[in-house]
Amino acid sequence: MTENTELKLSPLCRVIEQDGKTLRVEICEDGDGGWLLEVFDEFNNSTVWEDSFESDQDALFEIEATIREEGIDCLIGPVDGGML
């Protein structure tokens, strides 16, 4: 994807709340027919999946499975966003 390419967000983007914690899920087209998944926690830390997904629904299934299997805390970073 080039720098000037406008990201097309999926309508499946959403906010997930669990155990008093919040994640913002962004799913966008990668420009090559795939879908990228990035999750932001309440402190604006970001987790990005390296591989693209065949569909935006597959990306959503992945984040839901991750939360179900590993818990929401696996996606929550430090309060200071890792800054020193």
Phi and psi restraints in degrees (range 20) as a CNS / XPLOR table:
assign (resid 1 and name C) (resid 2 and name N)
       (resid 2 and name CA) (resid 2 and name C) 1.0 -83.6 20.0 2
assign (resid 2 and name N) (resid 2 and name CA)
       (resid 2 and name C) (resid 3 and name N) 1.0 163.1 20.0 2
assign (resid 2 and name C) (resid 3 and name N)
       (resid 3 and name CA) (resid 3 and name C) 1.0 -62.8 20.0 2
assign (resid 3 and name N) (resid 3 and name CA)
       (resid 3 and name C) (resid 4 and name N) 1.0 -29.6 20.0 2
assign (resid 3 and name C) (resid 4 and name N)
       (resid 4 and name CA) (resid 4 and name C) 1.0 -88.7 20.0 2
assign (resid 4 and name N) (resid 4 and name CA)
       (resid 4 and name C) (resid 5 and name N) 1.0 -1.2 20.0 2
assign (resid 4 and name C) (resid 5 and name N)
       (resid 5 and name CA) (resid 5 and name C) 1.0 -73.8 20.0 2
assign (resid 5 and name N) (resid 5 and name CA)
       (resid 5 and name C) (resid 6 and name N) 1.0 129.6 20.0 2
assign (resid 5 and name C) (resid 6 and name N)
       (resid 6 and name CA) (resid 6 and name C) 1.0 -80.2 20.0 2
assign (resid 6 and name N) (resid 6 and name CA)
       (resid 6 and name C) (resid 7 and name N) 1.0 130.2 20.0 2
assign (resid 6 and name C) (resid 7 and name N)
       (resid 7 and name CA) (resid 7 and name C) 1.0 -71.6 20.0 2
assign (resid 7 and name N) (resid 7 and name CA)
       (resid 7 and name C) (resid 8 and name N) 1.0 135.8 20.0 2
assign (resid 7 and name C) (resid 8 and name N)
       (resid 8 and name CA) (resid 8 and name C) 1.0 -102.7 20.0 2
assign (resid 8 and name N) (resid 8 and name CA)
       (resid 8 and name C) (resid 9 and name N) 1.0 110.0 20.0 2
assign (resid 8 and name C) (resid 9 and name N)
       (resid 9 and name CA) (resid 9 and name C) 1.0 -79.5 20.0 2
assign (resid 9 and name N) (resid 9 and name CA)
       (resid 9 and name C) (resid 10 and name N) 1.0 144.7 20.0 2
assign (resid 9 and name C) (resid 10 and name N)
       (resid 10 and name CA) (resid 10 and name C) 1.0 -76.0 20.0 2
assign (resid 10 and name N) (resid 10 and name CA)
       (resid 10 and name C) (resid 11 and name N) 1.0 148.5 20.0 2
assign (resid 10 and name C) (resid 11 and name N)
       (resid 11 and name CA) (resid 11 and name C) 1.0 -69.2 20.0 2
assign (resid 11 and name N) (resid 11 and name CA)
       (resid 11 and name C) (resid 12 and name N) 1.0 -6.9 20.0 2
assign (resid 11 and name C) (resid 12 and name N)
       (resid 12 and name CA) (resid 12 and name C) 1.0 -86.8 20.0 2
assign (resid 12 and name N) (resid 12 and name CA)
       (resid 12 and name C) (resid 13 and name N) 1.0 -3.0 20.0 2
assign (resid 12 and name C) (resid 13 and name N)
       (resid 13 and name CA) (resid 13 and name C) 1.0 -57.7 20.0 2
assign (resid 13 and name N) (resid 13 and name CA)
       (resid 13 and name C) (resid 14 and name N) 1.0 145.0 20.0 2
assign (resid 13 and name C) (resid 14 and name N)
       (resid 14 and name CA) (resid 14 and name C) 1.0 -164.3 20.0 2
assign (resid 14 and name N) (resid 14 and name CA)
       (resid 14 and name C) (resid 15 and name N) 1.0 172.9 20.0 2
assign (resid 14 and name C) (resid 15 and name N)
       (resid 15 and name CA) (resid 15 and name C) 1.0 -106.8 20.0 2
assign (resid 15 and name N) (resid 15 and name CA)
       (resid 15 and name C) (resid 16 and name N) 1.0 132.8 20.0 2
assign (resid 15 and name C) (resid 16 and name N)
       (resid 16 and name CA) (resid 16 and name C) 1.0 -115.8 20.0 2
assign (resid 16 and name N) (resid 16 and name CA)
       (resid 16 and name C) (resid 17 and name N) 1.0 127.8 20.0 2
assign (resid 16 and name C) (resid 17 and name N)
       (resid 17 and name CA) (resid 17 and name C) 1.0 -118.2 20.0 2
assign (resid 17 and name N) (resid 17 and name CA)
       (resid 17 and name C) (resid 18 and name N) 1.0 134.6 20.0 2
assign (resid 17 and name C) (resid 18 and name N)
       (resid 18 and name CA) (resid 18 and name C) 1.0 -156.1 20.0 2
assign (resid 18 and name N) (resid 18 and name CA)
       (resid 18 and name C) (resid 19 and name N) 1.0 135.8 20.0 2
assign (resid 18 and name C) (resid 19 and name N)
       (resid 19 and name CA) (resid 19 and name C) 1.0 53.9 20.0 2
assign (resid 19 and name N) (resid 19 and name CA)
       (resid 19 and name C) (resid 20 and name N) 1.0 35.5 20.0 2
assign (resid 19 and name C) (resid 20 and name N)
       (resid 20 and name CA) (resid 20 and name C) 1.0 75.8 20.0 2
assign (resid 20 and name N) (resid 20 and name CA)
       (resid 20 and name C) (resid 21 and name N) 1.0 9.9 20.0 2
assign (resid 20 and name C) (resid 21 and name N)
       (resid 21 and name CA) (resid 21 and name C) 1.0 -115.2 20.0 2
assign (resid 21 and name N) (resid 21 and name CA)
       (resid 21 and name C) (resid 22 and name N) 1.0 151.0 20.0 2
assign (resid 21 and name C) (resid 22 and name N)
       (resid 22 and name CA) (resid 22 and name C) 1.0 -126.5 20.0 2
assign (resid 22 and name N) (resid 22 and name CA)
       (resid 22 and name C) (resid 23 and name N) 1.0 136.1 20.0 2
assign (resid 22 and name C) (resid 23 and name N)
       (resid 23 and name CA) (resid 23 and name C) 1.0 -124.0 20.0 2
assign (resid 23 and name N) (resid 23 and name CA)
       (resid 23 and name C) (resid 24 and name N) 1.0 141.5 20.0 2
assign (resid 23 and name C) (resid 24 and name N)
       (resid 24 and name CA) (resid 24 and name C) 1.0 -106.4 20.0 2
assign (resid 24 and name N) (resid 24 and name CA)
       (resid 24 and name C) (resid 25 and name N) 1.0 118.9 20.0 2
assign (resid 24 and name C) (resid 25 and name N)
       (resid 25 and name CA) (resid 25 and name C) 1.0 -99.5 20.0 2
assign (resid 25 and name N) (resid 25 and name CA)
       (resid 25 and name C) (resid 26 and name N) 1.0 121.7 20.0 2
assign (resid 25 and name C) (resid 26 and name N)
       (resid 26 and name CA) (resid 26 and name C) 1.0 -117.1 20.0 2
assign (resid 26 and name N) (resid 26 and name CA)
       (resid 26 and name C) (resid 27 and name N) 1.0 126.9 20.0 2
assign (resid 26 and name C) (resid 27 and name N)
       (resid 27 and name CA) (resid 27 and name C) 1.0 -123.5 20.0 2
assign (resid 27 and name N) (resid 27 and name CA)
       (resid 27 and name C) (resid 28 and name N) 1.0 123.3 20.0 2
assign (resid 27 and name C) (resid 28 and name N)
       (resid 28 and name CA) (resid 28 and name C) 1.0 -139.0 20.0 2
assign (resid 28 and name N) (resid 28 and name CA)
       (resid 28 and name C) (resid 29 and name N) 1.0 155.5 20.0 2
assign (resid 28 and name C) (resid 29 and name N)
       (resid 29 and name CA) (resid 29 and name C) 1.0 -65.5 20.0 2
assign (resid 29 and name N) (resid 29 and name CA)
       (resid 29 and name C) (resid 30 and name N) 1.0 145.7 20.0 2
assign (resid 29 and name C) (resid 30 and name N)
       (resid 30 and name CA) (resid 30 and name C) 1.0 -95.0 20.0 2
assign (resid 30 and name N) (resid 30 and name CA)
       (resid 30 and name C) (resid 31 and name N) 1.0 -0.6 20.0 2
assign (resid 30 and name C) (resid 31 and name N)
       (resid 31 and name CA) (resid 31 and name C) 1.0 88.6 20.0 2
assign (resid 31 and name N) (resid 31 and name CA)
       (resid 31 and name C) (resid 32 and name N) 1.0 -7.6 20.0 2
assign (resid 31 and name C) (resid 32 and name N)
       (resid 32 and name CA) (resid 32 and name C) 1.0 -122.1 20.0 2
assign (resid 32 and name N) (resid 32 and name CA)
       (resid 32 and name C) (resid 33 and name N) 1.0 20.3 20.0 2
assign (resid 32 and name C) (resid 33 and name N)
       (resid 33 and name CA) (resid 33 and name C) 1.0 92.3 20.0 2
assign (resid 33 and name N) (resid 33 and name CA)
       (resid 33 and name C) (resid 34 and name N) 1.0 -1.3 20.0 2
assign (resid 33 and name C) (resid 34 and name N)
       (resid 34 and name CA) (resid 34 and name C) 1.0 -106.8 20.0 2
assign (resid 34 and name N) (resid 34 and name CA)
       (resid 34 and name C) (resid 35 and name N) 1.0 179.6 20.0 2
assign (resid 34 and name C) (resid 35 and name N)
       (resid 35 and name CA) (resid 35 and name C) 1.0 -128.4 20.0 2
assign (resid 35 and name N) (resid 35 and name CA)
       (resid 35 and name C) (resid 36 and name N) 1.0 135.5 20.0 2
assign (resid 35 and name C) (resid 36 and name N)
       (resid 36 and name CA) (resid 36 and name C) 1.0 -101.8 20.0 2
assign (resid 36 and name N) (resid 36 and name CA)
       (resid 36 and name C) (resid 37 and name N) 1.0 146.3 20.0 2
assign (resid 36 and name C) (resid 37 and name N)
       (resid 37 and name CA) (resid 37 and name C) 1.0 -121.2 20.0 2
assign (resid 37 and name N) (resid 37 and name CA)
       (resid 37 and name C) (resid 38 and name N) 1.0 125.7 20.0 2
assign (resid 37 and name C) (resid 38 and name N)
       (resid 38 and name CA) (resid 38 and name C) 1.0 -136.3 20.0 2
assign (resid 38 and name N) (resid 38 and name CA)
       (resid 38 and name C) (resid 39 and name N) 1.0 137.2 20.0 2
assign (resid 38 and name C) (resid 39 and name N)
       (resid 39 and name CA) (resid 39 and name C) 1.0 -123.8 20.0 2
assign (resid 39 and name N) (resid 39 and name CA)
       (resid 39 and name C) (resid 40 and name N) 1.0 132.4 20.0 2
assign (resid 39 and name C) (resid 40 and name N)
       (resid 40 and name CA) (resid 40 and name C) 1.0 -112.5 20.0 2
assign (resid 40 and name N) (resid 40 and name CA)
       (resid 40 and name C) (resid 41 and name N) 1.0 133.2 20.0 2
assign (resid 40 and name C) (resid 41 and name N)
       (resid 41 and name CA) (resid 41 and name C) 1.0 -88.2 20.0 2
assign (resid 41 and name N) (resid 41 and name CA)
       (resid 41 and name C) (resid 42 and name N) 1.0 -177.7 20.0 2
assign (resid 41 and name C) (resid 42 and name N)
       (resid 42 and name CA) (resid 42 and name C) 1.0 -68.5 20.0 2
assign (resid 42 and name N) (resid 42 and name CA)
       (resid 42 and name C) (resid 43 and name N) 1.0 -12.1 20.0 2
assign (resid 42 and name C) (resid 43 and name N)
       (resid 43 and name CA) (resid 43 and name C) 1.0 -102.9 20.0 2
assign (resid 43 and name N) (resid 43 and name CA)
       (resid 43 and name C) (resid 44 and name N) 1.0 9.4 20.0 2
assign (resid 43 and name C) (resid 44 and name N)
       (resid 44 and name CA) (resid 44 and name C) 1.0 70.4 20.0 2
assign (resid 44 and name N) (resid 44 and name CA)
       (resid 44 and name C) (resid 45 and name N) 1.0 19.2 20.0 2
assign (resid 44 and name C) (resid 45 and name N)
       (resid 45 and name CA) (resid 45 and name C) 1.0 -73.0 20.0 2
assign (resid 45 and name N) (resid 45 and name CA)
       (resid 45 and name C) (resid 46 and name N) 1.0 147.8 20.0 2
assign (resid 45 and name C) (resid 46 and name N)
       (resid 46 and name CA) (resid 46 and name C) 1.0 -122.1 20.0 2
assign (resid 46 and name N) (resid 46 and name CA)
       (resid 46 and name C) (resid 47 and name N) 1.0 139.0 20.0 2
assign (resid 46 and name C) (resid 47 and name N)
       (resid 47 and name CA) (resid 47 and name C) 1.0 -120.5 20.0 2
assign (resid 47 and name N) (resid 47 and name CA)
       (resid 47 and name C) (resid 48 and name N) 1.0 125.6 20.0 2
assign (resid 47 and name C) (resid 48 and name N)
       (resid 48 and name CA) (resid 48 and name C) 1.0 -120.1 20.0 2
assign (resid 48 and name N) (resid 48 and name CA)
       (resid 48 and name C) (resid 49 and name N) 1.0 132.0 20.0 2
assign (resid 48 and name C) (resid 49 and name N)
       (resid 49 and name CA) (resid 49 and name C) 1.0 -79.7 20.0 2
assign (resid 49 and name N) (resid 49 and name CA)
       (resid 49 and name C) (resid 50 and name N) 1.0 133.6 20.0 2
assign (resid 49 and name C) (resid 50 and name N)
       (resid 50 and name CA) (resid 50 and name C) 1.0 -69.2 20.0 2
assign (resid 50 and name N) (resid 50 and name CA)
       (resid 50 and name C) (resid 51 and name N) 1.0 -40.0 20.0 2
assign (resid 50 and name C) (resid 51 and name N)
       (resid 51 and name CA) (resid 51 and name C) 1.0 -92.7 20.0 2
assign (resid 51 and name N) (resid 51 and name CA)
       (resid 51 and name C) (resid 52 and name N) 1.0 147.5 20.0 2
assign (resid 51 and name C) (resid 52 and name N)
       (resid 52 and name CA) (resid 52 and name C) 1.0 -84.3 20.0 2
assign (resid 52 and name N) (resid 52 and name CA)
       (resid 52 and name C) (resid 53 and name N) 1.0 164.9 20.0 2
assign (resid 52 and name C) (resid 53 and name N)
       (resid 53 and name CA) (resid 53 and name C) 1.0 -110.8 20.0 2
assign (resid 53 and name N) (resid 53 and name CA)
       (resid 53 and name C) (resid 54 and name N) 1.0 153.9 20.0 2
assign (resid 53 and name C) (resid 54 and name N)
       (resid 54 and name CA) (resid 54 and name C) 1.0 -67.6 20.0 2
assign (resid 54 and name N) (resid 54 and name CA)
       (resid 54 and name C) (resid 55 and name N) 1.0 -30.7 20.0 2
assign (resid 54 and name C) (resid 55 and name N)
       (resid 55 and name CA) (resid 55 and name C) 1.0 -142.3 20.0 2
assign (resid 55 and name N) (resid 55 and name CA)
       (resid 55 and name C) (resid 56 and name N) 1.0 161.3 20.0 2
assign (resid 55 and name C) (resid 56 and name N)
       (resid 56 and name CA) (resid 56 and name C) 1.0 -66.0 20.0 2
assign (resid 56 and name N) (resid 56 and name CA)
       (resid 56 and name C) (resid 57 and name N) 1.0 -30.8 20.0 2
assign (resid 56 and name C) (resid 57 and name N)
       (resid 57 and name CA) (resid 57 and name C) 1.0 -65.5 20.0 2
assign (resid 57 and name N) (resid 57 and name CA)
       (resid 57 and name C) (resid 58 and name N) 1.0 -38.8 20.0 2
assign (resid 57 and name C) (resid 58 and name N)
       (resid 58 and name CA) (resid 58 and name C) 1.0 -61.7 20.0 2
assign (resid 58 and name N) (resid 58 and name CA)
       (resid 58 and name C) (resid 59 and name N) 1.0 -39.6 20.0 2
assign (resid 58 and name C) (resid 59 and name N)
       (resid 59 and name CA) (resid 59 and name C) 1.0 -64.3 20.0 2
assign (resid 59 and name N) (resid 59 and name CA)
       (resid 59 and name C) (resid 60 and name N) 1.0 -43.0 20.0 2
assign (resid 59 and name C) (resid 60 and name N)
       (resid 60 and name CA) (resid 60 and name C) 1.0 -63.9 20.0 2
assign (resid 60 and name N) (resid 60 and name CA)
       (resid 60 and name C) (resid 61 and name N) 1.0 -42.8 20.0 2
assign (resid 60 and name C) (resid 61 and name N)
       (resid 61 and name CA) (resid 61 and name C) 1.0 -57.6 20.0 2
assign (resid 61 and name N) (resid 61 and name CA)
       (resid 61 and name C) (resid 62 and name N) 1.0 -39.8 20.0 2
assign (resid 61 and name C) (resid 62 and name N)
       (resid 62 and name CA) (resid 62 and name C) 1.0 -62.6 20.0 2
assign (resid 62 and name N) (resid 62 and name CA)
       (resid 62 and name C) (resid 63 and name N) 1.0 -47.1 20.0 2
assign (resid 62 and name C) (resid 63 and name N)
       (resid 63 and name CA) (resid 63 and name C) 1.0 -67.5 20.0 2
assign (resid 63 and name N) (resid 63 and name CA)
       (resid 63 and name C) (resid 64 and name N) 1.0 -38.9 20.0 2
assign (resid 63 and name C) (resid 64 and name N)
       (resid 64 and name CA) (resid 64 and name C) 1.0 -64.4 20.0 2
assign (resid 64 and name N) (resid 64 and name CA)
       (resid 64 and name C) (resid 65 and name N) 1.0 -41.1 20.0 2
assign (resid 64 and name C) (resid 65 and name N)
       (resid 65 and name CA) (resid 65 and name C) 1.0 -66.3 20.0 2
assign (resid 65 and name N) (resid 65 and name CA)
       (resid 65 and name C) (resid 66 and name N) 1.0 -39.7 20.0 2
assign (resid 65 and name C) (resid 66 and name N)
       (resid 66 and name CA) (resid 66 and name C) 1.0 -61.7 20.0 2
assign (resid 66 and name N) (resid 66 and name CA)
       (resid 66 and name C) (resid 67 and name N) 1.0 -45.6 20.0 2
assign (resid 66 and name C) (resid 67 and name N)
       (resid 67 and name CA) (resid 67 and name C) 1.0 -66.0 20.0 2
assign (resid 67 and name N) (resid 67 and name CA)
       (resid 67 and name C) (resid 68 and name N) 1.0 -41.6 20.0 2
assign (resid 67 and name C) (resid 68 and name N)
       (resid 68 and name CA) (resid 68 and name C) 1.0 -64.4 20.0 2
assign (resid 68 and name N) (resid 68 and name CA)
       (resid 68 and name C) (resid 69 and name N) 1.0 -42.9 20.0 2
assign (resid 68 and name C) (resid 69 and name N)
       (resid 69 and name CA) (resid 69 and name C) 1.0 -84.7 20.0 2
assign (resid 69 and name N) (resid 69 and name CA)
       (resid 69 and name C) (resid 70 and name N) 1.0 -37.1 20.0 2
assign (resid 69 and name C) (resid 70 and name N)
       (resid 70 and name CA) (resid 70 and name C) 1.0 -111.6 20.0 2
assign (resid 70 and name N) (resid 70 and name CA)
       (resid 70 and name C) (resid 71 and name N) 1.0 -13.9 20.0 2
assign (resid 70 and name C) (resid 71 and name N)
       (resid 71 and name CA) (resid 71 and name C) 1.0 88.8 20.0 2
assign (resid 71 and name N) (resid 71 and name CA)
       (resid 71 and name C) (resid 72 and name N) 1.0 155.5 20.0 2
assign (resid 71 and name C) (resid 72 and name N)
       (resid 72 and name CA) (resid 72 and name C) 1.0 -65.7 20.0 2
assign (resid 72 and name N) (resid 72 and name CA)
       (resid 72 and name C) (resid 73 and name N) 1.0 -27.8 20.0 2
assign (resid 72 and name C) (resid 73 and name N)
       (resid 73 and name CA) (resid 73 and name C) 1.0 -61.3 20.0 2
assign (resid 73 and name N) (resid 73 and name CA)
       (resid 73 and name C) (resid 74 and name N) 1.0 -24.5 20.0 2
assign (resid 73 and name C) (resid 74 and name N)
       (resid 74 and name CA) (resid 74 and name C) 1.0 -66.5 20.0 2
assign (resid 74 and name N) (resid 74 and name CA)
       (resid 74 and name C) (resid 75 and name N) 1.0 -13.7 20.0 2
assign (resid 74 and name C) (resid 75 and name N)
       (resid 75 and name CA) (resid 75 and name C) 1.0 -110.8 20.0 2
assign (resid 75 and name N) (resid 75 and name CA)
       (resid 75 and name C) (resid 76 and name N) 1.0 6.2 20.0 2
assign (resid 75 and name C) (resid 76 and name N)
       (resid 76 and name CA) (resid 76 and name C) 1.0 -102.4 20.0 2
assign (resid 76 and name N) (resid 76 and name CA)
       (resid 76 and name C) (resid 77 and name N) 1.0 124.0 20.0 2
assign (resid 76 and name C) (resid 77 and name N)
       (resid 77 and name CA) (resid 77 and name C) 1.0 -98.1 20.0 2
assign (resid 77 and name N) (resid 77 and name CA)
       (resid 77 and name C) (resid 78 and name N) 1.0 -170.1 20.0 2
assign (resid 77 and name C) (resid 78 and name N)
       (resid 78 and name CA) (resid 78 and name C) 1.0 -69.5 20.0 2
assign (resid 78 and name N) (resid 78 and name CA)
       (resid 78 and name C) (resid 79 and name N) 1.0 154.3 20.0 2
assign (resid 78 and name C) (resid 79 and name N)
       (resid 79 and name CA) (resid 79 and name C) 1.0 -58.1 20.0 2
assign (resid 79 and name N) (resid 79 and name CA)
       (resid 79 and name C) (resid 80 and name N) 1.0 -38.3 20.0 2
assign (resid 79 and name C) (resid 80 and name N)
       (resid 80 and name CA) (resid 80 and name C) 1.0 -87.8 20.0 2
assign (resid 80 and name N) (resid 80 and name CA)
       (resid 80 and name C) (resid 81 and name N) 1.0 10.0 20.0 2
assign (resid 80 and name C) (resid 81 and name N)
       (resid 81 and name CA) (resid 81 and name C) 1.0 64.6 20.0 2
assign (resid 81 and name N) (resid 81 and name CA)
       (resid 81 and name C) (resid 82 and name N) 1.0 23.0 20.0 2
assign (resid 81 and name C) (resid 82 and name N)
       (resid 82 and name CA) (resid 82 and name C) 1.0 81.4 20.0 2
assign (resid 82 and name N) (resid 82 and name CA)
       (resid 82 and name C) (resid 83 and name N) 1.0 4.7 20.0 2
assign (resid 82 and name C) (resid 83 and name N)
       (resid 83 and name CA) (resid 83 and name C) 1.0 -78.9 20.0 2
assign (resid 83 and name N) (resid 83 and name CA)
       (resid 83 and name C) (resid 84 and name N) 1.0 144.1 20.0 2
